[in-house]
Amino acid sequence: MRGKGGKTIRLNPVDEDNLVTDHPARANLEAIMDQKLFAQRIKSERSAAYWFAASLWGVTGLAMGAIMGVLLTMIVQTGSVPFIRDNIIAGAAIDAGRDSVNSRDGMLRDPAESRPQQP
C-alpha cells in the first residue's frame, strides 16, 4: 500500500505468550524512587522540627526575658527606695527653706532701727 510519498506500515499480530509487560529492573527503580521519596520526607520532617524548636525557643526566650525584666526592675526599684526617700525629704526641706526666705519682707533694715530706743 503506497500512498502519495508516505511509507507503508505493516502491523503484525502480537503473540500474547511473548508479551513483555514489565521491565526486569522495574523493582530496583521503584526501590530507588521509594528511597528518594523517603529521604525527601525525612528532610521535610526535620526542617519542620527545626522550625518548631526555633519558634518554641524564641517564644520561651521572649517570655522569660519579659518576666526577668519586670522582676529585675522591681528589685532595683525596691532597693532604691531609701535613696529616693532621702532625696524627696531633702528636696522638701530645701523647698520649705526657700519658701520661708521668699515669704519674708525683702527690704533690708538698718540694725540700729531694730534696737529699742533708750530714754
Order of alpha helices (4+ residues) and beta strands (2+ residues): alpha-alpha-alpha
